[in-house]
Amino acid sequence: MPLGLIALAMGGFGIGLTEFVIMGLLPEVSADFEVTESVAGYLISGYALSVAIGAILLTAAVTRFERKKVLLSLMVLFIIGNLMSALAPSYEVMMGGRIVAALCHGAFFGIGSVVAADMVAPNKRAGAIAMMFAGLTIANVLGVPFGTLLGQQLGWRSTFWAITVIGVIALIGIAALVPTTPASTTGGGLRGELGAFRNKQVWLSIVITILGYGGMFGAFTYIAFTLTEVTGFATSSVPWLLILFGSGLFVGNFLGAKAADRSLTKALVWILAILTVVLIVFAATAESKVMTVISLFFMGAFGFATVPGLQMRIMNYASAAPTMASGANIAAFNVGNALGAWLGGITIAAGLGFTSPIWMGAAVTVAGLLVLIVAAKIDRPAASEQSAPSTSLHPTAA
């Protein structure tokens, strides 16, 4: 395994921690800045919106530059954003720090996916992407609980100081361990990168990502209400159950990558189909604590098992110029998050109960599965080439 993948994973860990740890620190942040809980919550939604914007606009702005230098610049931006948060004298500066840190999120994972895939053999690309995203899953499993504990014991600013240090370590690791991308693989600048969007399969990949990932996230957004109001778990049990869910993310990330490296389309079809079944079973048996625990783990596992394959799919169809398409797909993950949360909220507002977002998540996942099947049927030759060893991200081999 190239050591550069570990450096990219460290960057992913820091970014994932920045995104999610604020959820456990909102009471402290709102009290410190003397704002309401809902206003403090904008630190989460503002971050998510900035991720989507940065994934498109920032990636577009840097496509003509060498990728390693771009990754280093993004980590500097990440460090500055978290330093602003750690030192923020006001809520407004805190929000500014969140936005600065978020802008690098989408571009880092989008460009990092391309760099990670270029570091390994063609038949191991999904595994390399999964390694980078492993940092994100570890942030959910271990980083968020310990980051929250640190913030509660030493003040919420201590958590952002720790994240800043993680960013510095990732910066040093990327500088030392990630290879420089040859100039011949830059994809022809912005015009060449945008040209990849002439392929309808690139757009279909984006739709599949929005629906295939949005279904799971829609179910997860309101999971605390499901666990306490439907299943009957105590509120104090929710963090431990979320660690179980995060463990599923970690396992699914690697197993999904292995399956995608063997047969990309077949793997995604099976993963989305099984995820649909898991969501249906979860919704139907949510009153059972045993079934809920089992379903929660498998929802995380099969929900995140889609990520390496979905990222690899769009990169394969945009193989001559994958950077912009890869960034767009990172934005699509966040659009899926927003769509799933919005649809789940609609079902709750309609009085359908706290299992309704899970049912809605199953329906959205089925929609993603149907789009995938249709996309594979209308482009069978390209689909069959996705798992062939000869396929490369380099334009000279596309």
DOPA-701636 format. One record per residue (C-alpha): residue in three letters; x, z, y. Coordinates in pm, 1 decimal, padded with zeros to 6 digits. Each point is the difference from the previous one (the first is absolute). Example, Ala and Ser with C-alpha at 12.3 -4.5 7.8 and 13.67 -1.06 7.14 Angstrom:
BEGIN
+-----+----------+----------+----------+
:  aa :       xx :       zz :       yy :
+-----+----------+----------+----------+
: ALA :  01230.0 :  00780.0 : -00450.0 :
: SER :  00137.0 : -00066.0 :  00344.0 :
+-----+----------+----------+----------+
***
This chain:
BEGIN
+-----+----------+----------+----------+
:  aa :       xx :       zz :       yy :
+-----+----------+----------+----------+
: MET :  00000.0 :  00000.0 :  00000.0 :
: PRO :  00149.2 : -00097.3 :  00338.4 :
: LEU :  00072.3 :  00308.7 :  00209.3 :
: GLY : -00149.7 : -00179.8 :  00299.2 :
: LEU : -00343.5 :  00051.6 : -00157.4 :
: ILE :  00050.7 :  00376.1 :  00022.2 :
: ALA :  00079.3 : -00032.6 :  00370.9 :
: LEU : -00317.5 : -00203.7 :  00051.3 :
: ALA : -00196.0 :  00259.8 : -00198.6 :
: MET :  00137.8 :  00273.7 :  00226.2 :
: GLY : -00126.8 : -00193.0 :  00300.0 :
: GLY : -00336.4 : -00039.0 : -00172.1 :
: PHE : -00006.0 :  00374.3 : -00070.2 :
: GLY :  00054.3 :  00085.1 :  00365.1 :
: ILE : -00262.7 : -00248.8 :  00115.8 :
: GLY : -00253.4 :  00124.7 : -00255.3 :
: LEU :  00064.5 :  00357.9 :  00105.3 :
: THR : -00052.8 : -00092.1 :  00366.0 :
: GLU : -00331.7 : -00164.1 : -00080.6 :
: PHE : -00154.9 :  00267.0 : -00220.7 :
: VAL :  00149.9 :  00341.2 :  00084.8 :
: ILE : -00183.5 :  00016.2 :  00333.6 :
: MET : -00325.4 :  00047.9 : -00192.7 :
: GLY :  00107.8 :  00345.6 : -00112.0 :
: LEU :  00134.1 :  00093.9 :  00344.4 :
: LEU : -00295.6 : -00098.7 :  00218.3 :
: PRO : -00119.3 :  00359.4 :  00056.7 :
: GLU :  00342.7 :  00102.7 :  00131.0 :
: VAL :  00039.6 : -00314.9 :  00210.3 :
: SER : -00347.6 :  00027.1 :  00154.3 :
: ALA :  00056.6 :  00369.0 :  00083.7 :
: ASP :  00342.5 : -00068.2 :  00153.8 :
: PHE : -00122.9 : -00281.6 :  00223.8 :
: GLU : -00339.4 :  00165.4 :  00061.0 :
: VAL : -00203.0 : -00300.9 : -00114.5 :
: THR : -00296.9 : -00013.7 : -00234.1 :
: GLU :  00036.9 : -00077.1 : -00370.6 :
: SER : -00156.7 : -00343.1 :  00049.5 :
: VAL :  00241.7 : -00087.6 :  00279.9 :
: ALA :  00290.3 :  00118.0 : -00213.8 :
: GLY : -00135.1 : -00228.2 : -00272.8 :
: TYR :  00075.2 : -00298.3 :  00222.7 :
: LEU :  00364.8 :  00059.2 : -00088.5 :
: ILE : -00095.8 : -00129.1 : -00346.2 :
: SER : -00221.7 : -00291.9 :  00099.3 :
: GLY :  00237.3 : -00102.2 :  00279.0 :
: TYR :  00283.4 : -00012.3 : -00250.0 :
: ALA : -00200.7 : -00212.9 : -00245.3 :
: LEU : -00096.7 : -00250.8 :  00269.5 :
: SER :  00359.3 : -00025.6 :  00117.3 :
: VAL :  00116.5 : -00066.2 : -00357.7 :
: ALA : -00226.3 : -00304.2 : -00025.1 :
: ILE :  00108.2 : -00129.4 :  00341.0 :
: GLY :  00369.5 :  00055.3 : -00068.5 :
: ALA : -00019.7 : -00165.4 : -00340.5 :
: ILE : -00105.8 : -00326.3 :  00165.9 :
: LEU :  00142.9 : -00006.6 :  00351.5 :
: LEU :  00328.9 :  00179.3 : -00059.3 :
: THR :  00070.8 : -00198.2 : -00315.8 :
: ALA : -00071.1 : -00322.6 :  00191.0 :
: ALA :  00241.7 :  00106.3 :  00272.6 :
: VAL :  00291.4 :  00059.6 : -00237.0 :
: THR : -00030.2 : -00279.6 : -00256.6 :
: ARG :  00297.5 : -00192.4 :  00144.0 :
: PHE :  00235.1 :  00297.1 : -00035.6 :
: GLU :  00199.7 :  00101.6 : -00305.6 :
: ARG : -00214.0 :  00232.9 : -00209.6 :
: LYS :  00245.0 :  00285.9 : -00049.0 :
: LYS :  00052.3 :  00026.2 :  00375.2 :
: VAL : -00376.8 :  00000.5 :  00045.1 :
: LEU : -00042.5 :  00282.4 : -00252.9 :
: LEU :  00266.4 :  00203.1 :  00179.3 :
: SER : -00171.6 : -00059.5 :  00335.3 :
: LEU : -00335.1 :  00103.6 : -00148.8 :
: MET :  00149.4 :  00324.6 : -00128.3 :
: VAL :  00139.5 :  00071.1 :  00346.9 :
: LEU : -00352.8 : -00054.1 :  00135.6 :
: PHE : -00132.5 :  00234.1 : -00268.0 :
: ILE :  00253.4 :  00269.2 :  00095.3 :
: ILE : -00086.8 : -00031.7 :  00370.8 :
: GLY : -00373.2 :  00028.0 : -00072.7 :
: ASN :  00035.7 :  00317.2 : -00205.0 :
: LEU :  00244.3 :  00149.1 :  00247.8 :
: MET : -00263.3 : -00056.5 :  00269.8 :
: SER : -00253.4 :  00182.6 : -00216.8 :
: ALA :  00235.2 :  00290.7 : -00067.1 :
: LEU :  00074.4 :  00044.3 :  00371.9 :
: ALA : -00342.9 : -00099.5 :  00137.0 :
: PRO : -00094.6 :  00217.8 :  00299.6 :
: SER : -00354.5 : -00139.1 :  00001.1 :
: TYR : -00260.2 : -00162.1 : -00221.7 :
: GLU :  00054.5 : -00334.6 :  00171.5 :
: VAL :  00371.5 : -00001.0 : -00079.9 :
: MET : -00082.3 :  00101.4 : -00357.4 :
: MET : -00234.5 : -00297.7 : -00028.0 :
: GLY :  00273.5 : -00222.9 :  00143.1 :
: GLY :  00242.6 :  00123.0 : -00264.3 :
: ARG : -00254.9 : -00067.2 : -00273.2 :
: ILE : -00053.0 : -00355.6 :  00125.5 :
: VAL :  00373.8 : -00071.7 :  00024.5 :
: ALA :  00056.7 :  00126.8 : -00354.9 :
: ALA : -00300.6 : -00191.8 : -00131.3 :
: LEU :  00111.1 : -00332.1 :  00145.5 :
: CYS :  00294.0 : -00006.8 : -00238.8 :
: HIS : -00213.0 :  00093.4 : -00305.8 :
: GLY : -00153.4 : -00337.2 : -00084.4 :
: ALA :  00307.3 : -00203.0 :  00093.1 :
: PHE :  00228.3 :  00227.8 : -00203.9 :
: PHE : -00204.3 : -00030.1 : -00317.6 :
: GLY : -00065.6 : -00369.9 :  00056.3 :
: ILE :  00364.1 : -00095.2 :  00061.4 :
: GLY :  00125.8 :  00265.2 : -00241.8 :
: SER : -00207.8 : -00156.1 : -00279.1 :
: VAL :  00175.1 : -00332.1 :  00051.5 :
: VAL :  00344.6 :  00161.9 :  00013.6 :
: ALA : -00069.9 :  00211.5 : -00310.0 :
: ALA : -00118.4 : -00303.5 : -00196.3 :
: ASP :  00311.5 : -00195.3 :  00099.8 :
: MET :  00222.9 :  00277.5 : -00136.8 :
: VAL : -00105.5 : -00045.7 : -00365.3 :
: ALA : -00058.5 : -00269.0 : -00260.3 :
: PRO : -00322.3 : -00205.1 :  00037.4 :
: ASN : -00165.1 :  00170.5 : -00297.9 :
: LYS :  00054.9 :  00345.1 :  00153.5 :
: ARG : -00135.6 : -00061.2 :  00351.0 :
: ALA : -00319.7 :  00205.6 : -00036.8 :
: GLY :  00207.1 :  00289.3 : -00132.3 :
: ALA :  00228.5 : -00018.2 :  00303.2 :
: ILE : -00299.2 :  00002.3 :  00233.9 :
: ALA : -00141.8 :  00296.2 : -00193.0 :
: MET :  00327.7 :  00186.4 :  00045.5 :
: MET : -00027.3 : -00035.7 :  00376.1 :
: PHE : -00364.0 :  00110.7 : -00004.3 :
: ALA :  00098.5 :  00295.2 : -00222.8 :
: GLY :  00112.0 :  00173.0 :  00317.4 :
: LEU : -00354.8 : -00027.7 :  00129.6 :
: THR : -00148.9 :  00146.6 : -00318.3 :
: ILE :  00253.3 :  00285.9 : -00010.8 :
: ALA : -00091.5 :  00076.6 :  00360.7 :
: ASN : -00358.7 :  00050.3 : -00118.1 :
: VAL :  00088.8 :  00207.1 : -00306.9 :
: LEU :  00273.9 :  00226.5 :  00137.9 :
: GLY :  00070.8 : -00077.3 :  00363.9 :
: VAL : -00343.4 :  00072.4 :  00144.3 :
: PRO : -00052.4 :  00342.7 : -00167.1 :
: PHE :  00352.0 :  00119.5 :  00085.0 :
: GLY : -00011.0 : -00158.2 :  00346.1 :
: THR : -00327.3 :  00177.5 :  00069.7 :
: LEU :  00141.4 :  00329.1 : -00127.2 :
: LEU :  00308.4 : -00041.2 :  00219.6 :
: GLY : -00217.0 : -00069.3 :  00303.9 :
: GLN : -00222.8 :  00299.1 : -00068.1 :
: GLN :  00294.8 :  00236.7 : -00042.6 :
: LEU :  00237.3 : -00121.6 :  00272.5 :
: GLY : -00234.1 : -00188.8 :  00231.7 :
: TRP : -00128.3 : -00355.8 : -00028.5 :
: ARG :  00292.6 : -00136.5 :  00202.2 :
: SER :  00241.6 :  00105.2 : -00276.2 :
: THR : -00164.4 : -00253.1 : -00230.9 :
: PHE :  00065.8 : -00284.0 :  00241.6 :
: TRP :  00359.7 :  00117.2 :  00046.4 :
: ALA :  00036.9 : -00019.2 : -00378.4 :
: ILE : -00149.3 : -00351.2 : -00005.0 :
: THR :  00242.4 : -00104.3 :  00274.9 :
: VAL :  00290.5 :  00117.0 : -00217.0 :
: ILE : -00142.2 : -00196.3 : -00295.9 :
: GLY : -00009.7 : -00305.6 :  00225.1 :
: VAL :  00367.7 :  00044.2 :  00088.7 :
: ILE :  00091.8 :  00028.9 : -00370.1 :
: ALA : -00199.2 : -00315.8 : -00078.3 :
: LEU :  00168.0 : -00181.5 :  00288.7 :
: ILE :  00345.5 :  00087.5 : -00133.2 :
: GLY : -00102.4 : -00095.6 : -00354.7 :
: ILE : -00135.5 : -00339.7 :  00103.5 :
: ALA :  00310.2 : -00071.0 :  00207.3 :
: ALA :  00229.1 :  00085.3 : -00290.6 :
: LEU : -00190.7 : -00121.4 : -00305.2 :
: VAL : -00238.2 : -00284.8 :  00088.0 :
: PRO :  00171.0 : -00341.2 : -00015.6 :
: THR : -00008.1 : -00241.3 :  00290.6 :
: THR : -00247.1 : -00284.5 : -00049.7 :
: PRO :  00167.6 : -00342.4 :  00013.1 :
: ALA : -00103.5 : -00206.3 :  00300.2 :
: SER : -00144.8 : -00268.3 : -00229.1 :
: THR : -00283.9 :  00231.0 : -00106.1 :
: THR : -00150.6 :  00070.1 :  00338.4 :
: GLY : -00283.1 : -00248.7 : -00058.0 :
: GLY :  00037.0 : -00222.6 :  00307.8 :
: GLY : -00093.0 :  00254.1 :  00266.0 :
: LEU : -00350.3 :  00078.9 :  00119.9 :
: ARG : -00126.6 : -00357.4 : -00037.4 :
: GLY :  00112.2 : -00009.3 : -00362.1 :
: GLU : -00150.5 :  00341.8 : -00069.0 :
: LEU : -00334.8 : -00098.5 :  00151.9 :
: GLY :  00007.1 : -00320.2 : -00204.8 :
: ALA : -00045.9 :  00211.5 : -00313.4 :
: PHE : -00355.5 :  00074.0 :  00115.4 :
: ARG : -00094.6 : -00362.5 : -00061.0 :
: ASN : -00018.8 :  00092.8 : -00367.6 :
: LYS : -00353.9 :  00114.0 : -00077.6 :
: GLN :  00134.1 :  00227.0 : -00272.5 :
: VAL :  00177.2 :  00207.4 :  00267.4 :
: TRP : -00335.0 :  00064.0 :  00168.2 :
: LEU : -00167.2 :  00068.1 : -00333.0 :
: SER :  00275.7 :  00249.8 : -00079.0 :
: ILE : -00074.5 :  00181.8 :  00325.4 :
: VAL : -00371.4 :  00016.8 : -00085.5 :
: ILE :  00078.7 :  00127.7 : -00350.3 :
: THR :  00221.8 :  00271.4 :  00149.3 :
: ILE : -00266.5 :  00110.2 :  00247.8 :
: LEU : -00268.8 :  00025.2 : -00268.0 :
: GLY :  00211.7 :  00106.1 : -00297.6 :
: TYR :  00167.3 :  00286.9 :  00187.0 :
: GLY : -00286.8 :  00074.6 :  00238.6 :
: GLY : -00231.6 :  00094.7 : -00285.6 :
: MET :  00225.3 :  00278.9 : -00120.7 :
: PHE :  00074.2 :  00126.9 :  00349.7 :
: GLY : -00368.9 :  00003.5 :  00090.4 :
: ALA : -00062.0 :  00231.5 : -00293.8 :
: PHE :  00302.0 :  00214.7 :  00087.7 :
: THR : -00079.8 :  00044.0 :  00371.6 :
: TYR : -00288.0 :  00238.1 : -00066.2 :
: ILE :  00139.2 :  00149.0 : -00321.3 :
: ALA :  00022.4 :  00354.8 :  00139.1 :
: PHE : -00377.0 :  00001.3 :  00054.5 :
: THR : -00056.6 : -00132.1 : -00351.7 :
: LEU :  00224.6 :  00263.2 : -00154.3 :
: THR : -00157.1 :  00293.4 :  00185.2 :
: GLU : -00363.2 : -00104.6 :  00051.3 :
: VAL : -00064.7 : -00189.9 : -00324.5 :
: THR :  00249.2 :  00122.3 : -00258.3 :
: GLY :  00003.5 :  00357.4 :  00127.7 :
: PHE :  00373.1 :  00057.1 :  00041.9 :
: ALA :  00110.2 :  00264.8 :  00248.7 :
: THR :  00150.2 : -00128.8 :  00321.7 :
: SER :  00328.8 :  00166.5 : -00095.2 :
: SER :  00018.0 : -00224.1 : -00308.4 :
: VAL : -00009.9 : -00325.2 :  00197.2 :
: PRO :  00376.0 : -00017.1 :  00086.6 :
: TRP :  00093.2 :  00040.6 : -00366.6 :
: LEU : -00249.4 : -00264.7 : -00102.0 :
: LEU :  00147.2 : -00232.6 :  00261.9 :
: ILE :  00344.7 :  00057.9 : -00152.2 :
: LEU : -00152.1 : -00110.8 : -00332.0 :
: PHE : -00131.9 : -00312.4 :  00173.4 :
: GLY :  00343.8 : -00058.9 :  00150.9 :
: SER :  00156.8 :  00031.0 : -00344.9 :
: GLY : -00231.2 : -00280.2 : -00109.0 :
: LEU :  00124.6 : -00212.3 :  00291.1 :
: PHE :  00359.7 :  00054.9 : -00110.5 :
: VAL : -00064.9 : -00091.4 : -00364.4 :
: GLY : -00221.1 : -00297.6 :  00085.9 :
: ASN :  00256.3 : -00140.7 :  00242.7 :
: PHE :  00263.3 : -00045.6 : -00272.0 :
: LEU : -00228.4 : -00094.3 : -00289.6 :
: GLY : -00180.7 : -00253.2 :  00218.1 :
: ALA :  00334.5 : -00152.2 :  00097.1 :
: LYS :  00108.8 : -00034.7 : -00362.5 :
: ALA : -00327.4 : -00172.3 : -00085.8 :
: ALA :  00025.1 : -00229.9 :  00302.8 :
: ASP :  00355.0 : -00101.9 : -00091.3 :
: ARG : -00125.1 : -00107.1 : -00343.7 :
: SER : -00310.2 : -00190.4 :  00112.4 :
: LEU : -00109.7 :  00036.6 :  00360.6 :
: THR : -00352.8 : -00142.1 :  00000.0 :
: LYS : -00096.4 :  00147.9 : -00336.2 :
: ALA :  00131.9 :  00341.1 :  00108.7 :
: LEU : -00197.1 : -00000.1 :  00324.9 :
: VAL : -00318.9 : -00109.3 : -00176.0 :
: TRP :  00024.6 :  00278.8 : -00256.9 :
: ILE :  00100.8 :  00264.0 :  00254.8 :
: LEU : -00290.4 : -00081.0 :  00232.4 :
: ALA : -00242.9 : -00013.8 : -00292.8 :
: ILE :  00111.4 :  00338.7 : -00133.3 :
: LEU : -00001.8 :  00147.8 :  00350.5 :
: THR : -00362.7 : -00107.8 :  00032.5 :
: VAL : -00086.8 :  00176.1 : -00325.2 :
: VAL :  00186.0 :  00314.2 :  00110.0 :
: LEU : -00191.6 :  00009.6 :  00328.6 :
: ILE : -00334.1 : -00046.7 : -00174.9 :
: VAL :  00077.5 :  00275.6 : -00250.9 :
: PHE :  00119.9 :  00226.6 :  00282.6 :
: ALA : -00317.5 : -00052.2 :  00201.2 :
: ALA : -00223.7 :  00051.7 : -00304.7 :
: THR :  00174.9 :  00317.5 : -00120.7 :
: ALA :  00107.9 :  00158.2 :  00329.6 :
: GLU : -00191.6 :  00320.4 : -00077.1 :
: SER :  00235.2 :  00068.3 : -00292.1 :
: LYS :  00326.1 :  00169.4 :  00097.6 :
: VAL :  00182.1 : -00127.6 : -00308.4 :
: MET : -00108.6 : -00360.2 :  00052.1 :
: THR :  00074.6 :  00020.8 :  00371.2 :
: VAL :  00357.8 :  00113.8 : -00064.8 :
: ILE :  00050.9 : -00285.2 : -00246.3 :
: SER : -00164.3 : -00257.0 :  00226.9 :
: LEU :  00197.4 :  00114.1 :  00304.2 :
: PHE :  00331.5 : -00059.4 : -00174.4 :
: PHE : -00098.1 : -00342.6 : -00134.1 :
: MET : -00152.7 : -00103.9 :  00333.5 :
: GLY :  00339.1 :  00062.8 :  00160.2 :
: ALA :  00188.8 : -00167.0 : -00284.6 :
: PHE : -00200.5 : -00322.2 : -00018.2 :
: GLY : -00064.8 : -00006.0 :  00374.7 :
: PHE :  00371.3 : -00006.7 :  00084.3 :
: ALA :  00094.5 : -00206.1 : -00305.9 :
: THR : -00133.9 : -00297.1 :  00196.4 :
: VAL :  00250.5 :  00041.3 :  00285.9 :
: PRO :  00320.9 : -00157.7 : -00142.4 :
: GLY : -00197.3 : -00289.6 : -00149.8 :
: LEU : -00202.9 : -00065.0 :  00314.4 :
: GLN :  00316.5 :  00000.1 :  00210.3 :
: MET :  00181.5 : -00225.5 : -00245.5 :
: ARG : -00291.8 : -00244.5 : -00017.3 :
: ILE :  00002.3 : -00083.9 :  00368.3 :
: MET :  00380.3 : -00019.5 :  00006.1 :
: ASN : -00005.4 : -00248.0 : -00287.7 :
: TYR : -00248.8 : -00229.1 :  00171.2 :
: ALA :  00201.3 :  00024.3 :  00323.6 :
: SER :  00333.0 : -00021.7 : -00182.6 :
: ALA :  00170.3 : -00231.4 :  00251.7 :
: ALA : -00076.3 :  00235.5 :  00291.1 :
: PRO : -00130.2 :  00331.6 : -00135.4 :
: THR :  00080.7 :  00243.1 :  00281.3 :
: MET : -00304.6 : -00055.3 :  00221.2 :
: ALA : -00237.2 : -00028.7 : -00295.7 :
: SER :  00140.2 :  00320.5 : -00147.1 :
: GLY : -00059.4 :  00181.7 :  00328.1 :
: ALA : -00352.1 : -00141.2 :  00020.0 :
: ASN : -00071.8 :  00139.6 : -00344.5 :
: ILE :  00115.8 :  00346.1 :  00109.8 :
: ALA : -00248.7 : -00032.1 :  00284.4 :
: ALA : -00260.2 : -00103.4 : -00257.1 :
: PHE :  00053.1 :  00326.9 : -00188.5 :
: ASN : -00082.7 :  00187.9 :  00320.3 :
: VAL : -00299.7 : -00221.4 :  00071.5 :
: GLY : -00115.9 :  00080.4 : -00352.2 :
: ASN :  00042.1 :  00370.6 :  00076.2 :
: ALA : -00215.5 : -00033.7 :  00310.9 :
: LEU : -00260.9 : -00217.1 : -00174.3 :
: GLY : -00032.1 :  00236.9 : -00295.3 :
: ALA : -00029.4 :  00306.0 :  00224.5 :
: TRP : -00258.1 : -00174.6 :  00220.5 :
: LEU : -00217.2 : -00113.1 : -00290.4 :
: GLY :  00023.9 :  00342.2 : -00163.6 :
: GLY : -00106.5 :  00161.9 :  00326.6 :
: ILE : -00300.3 : -00230.8 :  00021.0 :
: THR : -00119.7 :  00104.5 : -00344.8 :
: ILE :  00032.3 :  00369.7 :  00086.8 :
: ALA : -00179.5 : -00051.5 :  00332.3 :
: ALA : -00278.5 : -00175.0 : -00192.2 :
: GLY : -00056.0 :  00321.6 : -00195.2 :
: LEU :  00128.8 : -00131.9 : -00333.1 :
: GLY :  00216.9 :  00305.5 : -00066.1 :
: PHE :  00370.1 :  00067.7 : -00034.8 :
: THR :  00041.1 : -00210.7 : -00313.9 :
: SER : -00125.5 : -00308.1 :  00182.5 :
: PRO :  00344.9 : -00093.1 :  00139.9 :
: ILE :  00126.6 : -00012.8 : -00358.0 :
: TRP : -00283.9 : -00231.8 : -00104.8 :
: MET :  00070.8 : -00210.4 :  00309.1 :
: GLY :  00370.0 : -00001.0 : -00090.6 :
: ALA : -00085.4 : -00138.4 : -00343.9 :
: ALA : -00206.0 : -00278.6 :  00159.6 :
: VAL :  00279.6 : -00091.8 :  00243.1 :
: THR :  00253.1 : -00002.3 : -00285.2 :
: VAL : -00223.4 : -00235.5 : -00200.5 :
: ALA : -00011.0 : -00229.8 :  00301.7 :
: GLY :  00380.3 : -00001.2 :  00008.5 :
: LEU :  00012.5 : -00074.4 : -00372.6 :
: LEU : -00238.4 : -00294.6 :  00040.0 :
: VAL :  00207.2 : -00145.2 :  00285.2 :
: LEU :  00312.8 :  00033.1 : -00216.2 :
: ILE : -00164.4 : -00180.4 : -00292.3 :
: VAL : -00121.6 : -00280.2 :  00225.2 :
: ALA :  00342.4 : -00028.6 :  00167.3 :
: ALA :  00169.7 : -00027.8 : -00340.0 :
: LYS : -00242.4 : -00267.5 : -00118.5 :
: ILE :  00035.3 : -00223.6 :  00303.7 :
: ASP :  00378.9 :  00012.8 : -00012.4 :
: ARG :  00095.6 :  00033.3 : -00366.3 :
: PRO :  00336.2 : -00181.9 :  00025.0 :
: ALA :  00126.7 :  00229.5 :  00276.2 :
: ALA : -00139.2 :  00304.6 : -00175.8 :
: SER :  00187.8 : -00086.5 : -00318.9 :
: GLU :  00324.2 : -00031.7 :  00192.0 :
: GLN : -00021.4 :  00351.3 :  00145.1 :
: SER :  00147.7 :  00168.3 : -00307.1 :
: ALA :  00250.9 : -00275.0 : -00080.1 :
: PRO :  00365.5 :  00099.5 :  00034.7 :
: SER :  00076.3 : -00309.3 :  00205.4 :
: THR : -00219.4 :  00113.7 :  00287.3 :
: SER :  00204.6 :  00130.7 :  00293.0 :
: LEU : -00053.4 :  00136.4 :  00344.9 :
: HIS :  00278.6 : -00221.9 :  00130.5 :
: PRO : -00115.8 : -00321.7 :  00167.5 :
: THR :  00269.8 : -00197.3 : -00178.2 :
: ALA : -00167.6 :  00077.4 : -00331.8 :
: ALA : -00363.0 : -00018.1 :  00109.3 :
+-----+----------+----------+----------+
***
